[in-house]
Amino acid sequence: MERRNTMQKALTYETVMSYNGHPSADDIYRIIASEHSSISKATVYRNLSLLSEEGKIGRIEAFGNGEVHYDHRIDRHHHGYCRSCGRVVDIELSDDNDFLGMATPVEDGFVITSGEIIFEGICRECREKEKKNGTERIKN
């Protein structure tokens, strides 16, 4: 079944593609609603879901606060999650690190077809705040 390309869907796609980072659905909604006040949150959420299902944008799940983030990049790459502020960043691994090849399924017969590694840490901005406050947890 072919899905319609609506103005709202195109607007949602353009907003994700122009965002510098990994926005949440609420981030995308706020940006769109600031210029198009008649668009509903449900419409934005539905279009994000459709765009993700169609493979036009990336969907990033499983972070500490359970919030889904979206990505303009659809190539295979990994992500880091700041435990302090929730920021999501891209993580590049060198080609010689074939983590899928190193993974061993616990369940017999399970075949790994793809995967993503999510790293947890503290972003630069949060580390700088910690340094200023004297609460730094991670040292260089």
Beta strands, then each sheet from edge to edge (+ up, - down):
strand 1: 58-60
strand 2: 69-71
strand 3: 78-82
strand 4: 88-91
strand 5: 118-121
sheet 1: 1+ 2-
sheet 2: 4+ 3- 5-
end
